[in-house]
């Protein structure tokens, strides 16, 4: 593990640093993919929508983390506004970003761009997730359950599942699968729904291997609930498209 990266006089947290890099890379790829798939018009819409989606993602990630760590945040409500990149949760970021981006498009009367931009985001997010996953691996976050498998990593006095590496591989597989689907003449929204299904499956399976997941009352892992909801949403969308086809 390499939790701290030394750059001359600066000591930077590897997880936070790679998260920031992931955001910039994902943003740039989002606009590039939008241009490739929809020309300059879609690229302009992507560049205008992206700041609102990123703001929504940041707010959603912090609120989600705070709500499921309520004992700590209740005592110090200022933590909701603190610049703590470690206190973020991916399900909240995904939901907050999607809602903020869609709200912006609705307000600007650009509903027709929602599906194409969602597809562009689906092609951009796996790369950002791969970079962020490497940050989790270096910093020792996404703590895995103990295991005796040959590829286990030593962390906090035990051999554990490298959950961050699993998420990296899941994002890589998602990227490859979506790149293949993108070559087909699929209708707008297909890539976004495929991303939801693949990402939801990864969350449903991999969160079971973590010991630091956000847990709701009753011991239910929140990320698994969200993963299942993502899969069901994708299946519902697929069904509605199939029944509406003459």
Secondary structure as UniProt FT lines:
FT   STRAND          4..7
FT   TURN            8..9
FT   STRAND          10..13
FT   HELIX           14..67
FT   TURN            68..69
FT   HELIX           70..75
FT   HELIX           77..81
FT   TURN            85..86
FT   HELIX           90..107
FT   TURN            108..109
FT   HELIX           111..113
FT   HELIX           114..139
FT   TURN            150..151
FT   STRAND          153..155
FT   TURN            156..157
FT   STRAND          158..160
FT   HELIX           163..182
FT   TURN            188..189
FT   HELIX           190..206
FT   HELIX           207..209
FT   TURN            217..218
FT   HELIX           222..244
//
